[in-house]
């Protein structure tokens, strides 16, 4: 199977037996086969404050709004899915305080 997609910099892609990275891959069609690099730096995180749970899946993963410090940097607001022990996570999005204020304004303007 082939997919036209750009991948995160921490992935190595295999195309016809040749490893491709973001630097030399461009926008090629590539097989959907990617492996994590073994030499990549660890990502560290610390949940400073659990603000609330937005949803819970049947497998126990929860979509949460938290204040999280990534790689010992200042904490940002973060929405993503977490496993029950908060050891594994899904893809998410982070917001600075100003970005979260703007998001709140936009949501308040919506009719839900």
N, C-alpha and C positions, 0 to 999 in steps of 0.2 A: 504494500500500500504506500502511496506517495502523498505528501501533503506539502502545500506551500505555506511555510510558516517560519517566523524567526524564533529562535529559542534563547533562553537565558544564557548568560555567559558561563555558567557553571556546568554546562552540558557539552559533551563531545558527541558529534553525530557521525554515523557510519553511512557512507554512500558508496556503493559498489566496492566495499571492502576498504575504503579509504576514509580515515577520520577527518571530519570537517569541524571547524570551530566558527564562531560568529565572524571572526576577522576575514576568513577566506570563503565563507559560505555564500554571502550575498543573499539573494532572494530565490535561490535555486529550488527546484522540486527535489525533495529528498525523501528517502524512506522513513517511515515512522518508526525509527529504531534509535534510541538515544541511551547513553550510559552516563552516569555521574562520574566525574573525575575523582580519582582517589587522592590526588594531591591538592584538592581545593581546600581553602581555609574553612574551618568550622564556623557556623553561624551561631552566635550566642544570643540569648534573650532572657529578659527578666520581666515578668508581669508585675508591674508596680501597683496596679489597681484593677480589680475586676468590676467593671461598671454595670454589666448586665448580660443576660443570655437572650439572644434574639430568636433562636430556634434550636430544636434538638432532633437529631436523626434517629432512626430505628436502631442503629448500631451504637448509639450513645454519644456520638460526636455532637458538639454544641457550637453553634455560630454565635460568637461573642463580640461585644465591644469592650476592649480593655485599653489600659494605658501601659504600653510596652516599651522597654528600652532594648534596642537591637544593637549588638556588638558594643556594649558599654557607651552608647551615645545617648543624648537626651531622649527621654521617653516621648512617644507620639501616640495618638489615639489610633487604634488598630481594630479592624473588623476582619475576622477570619474564623475558620472552623478548627476546633481543637479536639483531640481524642480525650477520653475521660480522665487520663492522668496528666494532661497538658505536656506530654512528651513529644507528640507528633502534631503537625499542623498542616492545614491545606493552604492554598493560595489565598492571599488576602490583600487588603489595601490599608495604607497608613495615612493619617491626616495630621497636619500641624494643628495647633489650637486655632489659628486663623482660618484654615481650611475647614475645620469642623464647624466653626461659627457660620461660615458662608453656606455650608451644607444645611445647617439648621435653618437658616433664613430661607433657602430654597424649598426645603420640605414644609416649612410653615406656610409658604405661599400656595402649596398644592392643595387641591381638594381631594381628600382620600375618603 
